Amino acid sequence: SFLYAKQGGFQQFNFGGYVGYSQLFGGVFYRLGGFSSDALIINFGIRSDNWKIAYSFDLTTSGISLSGSGGSHEIGLSYIFGQGEPKYKLNDCLNLFR
C-alpha cells in the first residue's frame, strides 16, 4: 500500500504491505518524511469477529529520536461495524438467460 500526506510545508510518504494467515496478520512499512528516511514500521495483530487488536513499533531511522529510545510503541484496538447481513439482496436478472 501507499500513503501520501501533506500538511502545510510537511509531507510524508509511507509504503509497505500486510500479510495474513487465519486470524493473524502482520506487516512492514517504510516512512519517508519529506524525502529523507524516517522510520521502519513493524506491525502485527489478531482478528476475532468484528474486533482487531494490533501492536506496532516505529523504528526511527533518521537522526531524530525521542530520549534515545530509537522508536515508539503503539497499540491499536478496532471494531468493524456492518459485517452482518448484506444491506441489499440483489436479484440476478441475467440468471433468466443462463
Salt bridges, closest charged atoms under 4 A:
ASP38 OD2 - ARG31 NE 2.58
ASP58 OD2 - ARG31 NH1 3.28
ASP92 OD2 - ARG98 NH1 2.64
